[in-house]
Amino acid sequence: MARAGATLLGVLLFALLAGFAAGEEDCYHDIIRCCNETIKKEGPYISPSQVCRREVRKADMPCVCHILTAYDERTVSPEKLVRCAHDSGVDLPVGSICGTQSLPTPSPTREKFRCGG
């Protein structure tokens, strides 16, 4: 009986974690879709739309940044993604990784990470 309970617990834990992973992927794709004009690599930074801001506030942005791959960075700018998050009221922790880049430690003259690209 105890073995069956442990097996059931393992299956439930796996299902729960798989659901979280799927949700993170969905948030990632929602951000890419809704914020494309703002975070695309080419061209100047464009302020996020209200729809984009809403999606950013709903998403787990550290996770979205973590999911971003070097392959994605061919079309998505990590700097613009971080700036988009900031402009939407979501600041990522210093030292976070966004794609292949890490957010720098703020200098005494610069309190927040603001990318221009």
Backbone torsions as a table, in degrees:
resi	resn	phi	psi	omega
1	MET	NA	-43.5	-179.8
2	ALA	-63.8	-36.9	-179.9
3	ARG	-66.5	-40.2	178.2
4	ALA	-64.8	-39.1	178.0
5	GLY	-64.6	-40.7	178.6
6	ALA	-65.9	-39.2	178.4
7	THR	-65.2	-45.0	178.6
8	LEU	-61.4	-43.1	178.3
9	LEU	-60.8	-42.2	178.1
10	GLY	-61.9	-43.3	179.3
11	VAL	-64.3	-43.8	179.0
12	LEU	-63.5	-42.1	178.9
13	LEU	-62.9	-43.8	177.7
14	PHE	-60.3	-45.4	-179.7
15	ALA	-62.9	-39.9	179.2
16	LEU	-64.1	-47.5	-179.7
17	LEU	-66.1	-37.9	177.6
18	ALA	-64.0	-37.7	176.9
19	GLY	-64.4	-41.4	177.0
20	PHE	-62.6	-44.1	-179.5
21	ALA	-62.3	-42.1	178.9
22	ALA	-64.5	-39.4	178.0
23	GLY	-63.9	-38.4	178.5
24	GLU	-64.9	-41.9	177.7
25	GLU	-61.8	-41.7	178.8
26	ASP	-61.3	-45.4	178.9
27	CYS	-60.0	-42.4	179.4
28	TYR	-58.1	-49.6	-178.6
29	HIS	-66.8	-35.1	176.6
30	ASP	-63.3	-42.3	179.0
31	ILE	-64.8	-46.7	-179.9
32	ILE	-59.6	-42.6	-178.0
33	ARG	-71.5	-48.6	-173.2
34	CYS	-79.1	-22.3	-175.0
35	CYS	-114.6	15.3	-174.2
36	ASN	-53.0	-46.2	-177.6
37	GLU	-62.0	-31.8	-177.9
38	THR	-81.1	-40.2	-170.3
39	ILE	-102.6	0.6	-179.7
40	LYS	-64.5	146.2	-174.7
41	LYS	-63.6	-43.3	-176.4
42	GLU	-78.4	146.5	174.2
43	GLY	83.4	175.4	-178.6
44	PRO	-75.2	162.9	175.8
45	TYR	-68.9	133.9	177.2
46	ILE	-117.9	131.5	-179.8
47	SER	-54.3	142.0	-178.1
48	PRO	-67.5	144.9	175.4
49	SER	-71.1	169.0	177.5
50	GLN	-63.0	-37.6	178.5
51	VAL	-63.8	-45.1	178.4
52	CYS	-60.5	-47.9	-179.4
53	ARG	-58.3	-41.5	180.0
54	ARG	-63.6	-44.2	179.1
55	GLU	-63.9	-40.4	179.1
56	VAL	-62.5	-43.3	-179.7
57	ARG	-66.6	-29.0	178.9
58	LYS	-79.3	-27.8	-171.3
59	ALA	-83.1	160.2	170.8
60	ASP	-88.8	88.9	-172.0
61	MET	-62.1	-38.3	174.8
62	PRO	-58.2	-36.5	178.2
63	CYS	-69.5	-42.9	178.4
64	VAL	-58.7	-44.3	178.0
65	CYS	-63.4	-38.2	-179.3
66	HIS	-65.9	-35.7	-179.0
67	ILE	-72.5	-27.3	-178.2
68	LEU	-59.4	125.5	-176.9
69	THR	-105.9	167.8	175.6
70	ALA	-59.5	-35.0	177.3
71	TYR	-62.5	-43.9	178.6
72	ASP	-62.0	-32.9	-176.0
73	GLU	-68.4	-5.4	172.0
74	ARG	-66.2	-28.9	-177.5
75	THR	-122.7	-17.2	-177.7
76	VAL	-115.4	132.0	178.5
77	SER	-91.9	117.2	176.4
78	PRO	-60.0	-36.5	179.0
79	GLU	-61.6	-44.8	179.2
80	LYS	-68.2	-33.8	177.6
81	LEU	-63.6	-43.8	178.3
82	VAL	-65.9	-42.7	178.6
83	ARG	-65.1	-39.8	177.1
84	CYS	-59.9	-44.6	178.0
85	ALA	-60.4	-46.7	179.7
86	HIS	-60.1	-46.8	-179.8
87	ASP	-64.5	-19.1	178.1
88	SER	-94.5	2.8	178.2
89	GLY	90.5	15.8	-179.8
90	VAL	-120.6	109.9	177.3
91	ASP	-99.1	130.1	177.9
92	LEU	-82.3	146.0	-179.7
93	PRO	-62.9	141.6	175.7
94	VAL	-57.0	138.1	-178.6
95	GLY	89.5	-6.2	176.9
96	SER	-63.4	153.0	175.2
97	ILE	-100.2	131.2	174.9
98	CYS	-125.6	105.7	-173.4
99	GLY	67.7	-123.4	179.2
100	THR	-99.7	9.1	-175.8
101	GLN	-118.3	149.6	175.8
102	SER	-111.4	147.5	179.3
103	LEU	-74.0	130.5	-176.7
104	PRO	-71.8	159.4	172.6
105	THR	-72.7	134.1	-178.3
106	PRO	-66.3	140.8	175.2
107	SER	-83.3	167.9	179.4
108	PRO	-59.5	-25.8	-178.7
109	THR	-93.1	-9.9	-178.1
110	ARG	-131.5	111.7	-175.8
111	GLU	-85.1	-31.5	-176.2
112	LYS	-121.7	150.8	178.0
113	PHE	-79.5	116.8	177.6
114	ARG	-129.2	114.9	179.0
115	CYS	-92.6	147.2	175.5
116	GLY	-100.4	-10.7	-170.5
117	GLY	-83.6	NA	NA
